[in-house]
Amino acid sequence: MSEPATALDLVCLGEPMLELNLQNADRTGGRTYLEAHGGDASNVAVAAARQGARAAFLTAVGDDPAGRSFFELWRRERVDAQAVRVDPDHPTGLYFVSHDAEGHHFSYLRRGSAASHYQLDAAARAQIEQARVVLAAGISLGISEGAADTVFDAMALARSAGARVAFDTNYRPKLWPPRRASAVIGEAMRQADIVFPGFEDIQMLLGLSDPDTIVDHVLAQGPGIVVLKMGHAGALLATPERRWRIPPFPCSPVDATGAGDAFCGSFLAVMTQGENLMTEDDDLKEAARYAACAAALATTSFGAVPPIPTRGAVLRALAQQGGAEVHHG
């Protein structure tokens, strides 16, 4: 596949969601929430931009304070949001986070969100046609049938324009039943060049628990690059010819929210940093090692966006560790 003439390294498509994180409840029943930003594809775009990539985001937000807050986030993070559409008829999605002895609990208000009604317009299509890589994730396939159609439209347009398609499985059981999710996510993997399956996602959808078996299954769908994200166990990077175990980067985690998104954004930022996409074995190993470090650093503080490290922070951490080598599998 020849490289397109591009103005953007990465275009991400997905649903942004405002986070309201419960901080405390007083004796009168009053509650204090900390406002933050979430949404897997938006997090990926921010992570890529913090690594120096030219990243853009495609979605719709409501004509509401939450939507305006996202425009401010993207402006601050230098994520191109000029093609994001404001939907006057549907709200920006949001979710609440509460805490107890058993951990974090999430309550979503996303039904009928602006993003679930989003379709590509001329401005969005123009950005996809300028991209080197276009990324979508499983959550966008599950929020509505229309949103799933939009993802597949974007993938088809990207491929016809000569861009690479990246896909992160990001399965959320509350959104849709496993049989439908497995079928639709499977089709998305078949349309992708780069797939980031989550270990727990594939375990829930297909009942597979051996990393090599999971990678074999995903490669059989057709992508040329697979990076299985395994959390504290690191990652497994594979092409049809070879695979490598990427050890977890040492850290002291406190909150894993958004760590997988930081991994994807950082991996793709490294892949797109040269004049041509970096797809040789050594380049892929370097991208995965870098992404593992970025994901680890993203767990050392709370929230999805604030802890995502910059390129400088990742390079300093790697240097302090002596550039730990990846292990051949």
KANORNOR-V883517 format. One line per field, one symbol per residue. phi: phi as a letter, one per 30 degrees, with the letter a starting at -180 (. if undefined). burial: # if it has 16 or more other C-alpha atoms within 10 Angstrom, else .. A space follows every 50 residues. Layout:
phi=???
burial=???
//
This chain:
phi=.ddddbcbdbccblcdbdcccdcabdddjdbcccdbcbjedddddddddd cjddcbbbabbddbedddddededddcicdcdcdcccdcbdddbbccbba ddjdbcbcbbdideddcdbdcddddddddccdbbcbbddddcdadddded dddddddddddjddccbcdhdbeddaddddedddddddddcccbbcdced eddddbidbceddddeddeddkddbbbddbidcjbbcbbecbbbdcdddd acdbadeiddddddddedddecdcdcedbdedddddddddddddddddcd bcjccededdeddddddddddiieddcdc
burial=.....#.##############..............############### #############..##..##.##..#####.#####..########... .........##.########...##.##################.##### ##.##.###.############...#.#..##.##..############# ##..#..#..#..##..##.###########..######...#######. ....##################....##..#..################# #.###.#####.###.##...........
//
